[in-house]
């Protein structure tokens, strides 16, 4: 084949597999998003159709728009360093290696896989709030509390995919209700959307103060953060308690990996900048170096963090070969 | 210059700077210790003689035994990624860059510097208890509790040298005495040699049970671990409390970086294997993945971990250039 005088621009695909939707994004090596789309995730028959469907999506793309150099997968469960998934409840996967399966189908395209929270952290470190930082920790405040660490520009995967699982750090020794992990007083019980609702409902039951909120089933974290934003005392107290506990946990993270920046993402982060001083207060109270300069910032990429991070993961795998 | 048909074996020097003694070790690239010695550390005049003295030791060595390819420094305080030391109380250093100073004196020899606990962790990961592991966390139980993390084979330095400072993780919300950092209930107050003595003396005051130990000034952690080894109830209870709290902290570390192995070093670790089940109990109680396989092992290199790790650090800096 004739060598051309130029090199075609390399492109990487990031694929974020969720229990309902699988998102695709195509990026240049510099991180420019060229194209994105999503398809429903078919989790029937223990998720056996997921990877073949992803393969077909890639094929359709490359046949019309040309070659990609790598594809990265964000997976909603623990992934070993070798890409092995022992148990991924949301997709029905057990004892599979989706990275290897997709690589087998694609042949000459490099494939990398990682846990979705870790991959989102890599995305934010690459092109989001942490752009320019080599060491960040991202927390995702959704139904649960998840997280991911990036050290020296790369995901900290950990031995069994437990890294970044900040939700199960103990932060309240006095808690008597059990977390779904079996322990009591995990951060997940306090700072997740569910945790904010649980704690605020407790305040509503125990307090005689006026509030626009009611102790009822179906109360949401969004209603509580809206109440806090409008100055409601109980909404503010509930949210502030949850966020100072989160800050305490971030101080713990600093004592272990000392990142440059903490990035707060997930549904709860839609409450915006008012969360930051609440988190900062808990952080400052528990940090050893009182003049610690770690920044606490809101995530920037929203639901796209996963596709950015997955594409970056594939790119890094290529660089390390 | 004539190219010879063989390459001379590369050698690296590891230098562990302590407040009293500076240790030197010379290693092959494979980690064979060729030579070691130590000299007193002269901390007079804000430690200004320390680096020139190290330079002279290196000169004496290289003039009689030939060239070294790199020198690594273990420093007893926080070191930034660029080698900068803002404040090192034990050596009297303020706002210095010992790595750059030594490199300036040596000219053509590569120099790297890091915090001593982090460097010791790298040494144990390279040729000690963690040999063969890319991801470990080492805890040093001495007068205080220190620690260091190695991820993907490299030290996690952190932004301001706070990484690995597990001693200031909060583990006991009920503690009312203040830690030297100003907070209450830090691991340092419980699992350090000082902490073990403090807690056991409290038990001795409050318990009517018989013990070979007495609540007195000058009681040492070594006396307590010896009493525990001989079956003394209060010695055992004091030590077990400290070690289960340590185990809880290690579970927290697993939720953030999920290492393959925890390595227990420092003076208290001389108590030996009896510590492991105590630590394991606290770990198992607080870990999310109940079948977590992270190993907990005693350190192997003793006081030599620092020279091993410092030599390895210089070697890695060369590889990354």
Interface residues (C-beta under 8 A of the other chain):
Chain A: X78 X135 X137 X149 X151 X152 X154 X156 X157 X158 X159 X160 X161 X162 X163 X164 X165 X166 X168 X169 X170 X172 X173 X174 X181 X182 X183 X248 X252 X253 X254 X255 X256 X257 X258 X259 X260 X285 X286 X288 X289 X290 X292 X293 X294
Chain B: X78 X135 X137 X149 X151 X152 X154 X156 X157 X158 X159 X160 X161 X162 X163 X164 X165 X166 X168 X169 X170 X172 X173 X174 X181 X182 X183 X248 X252 X253 X254 X255 X256 X257 X258 X259 X260 X285 X286 X288 X289 X290 X292 X293 X294
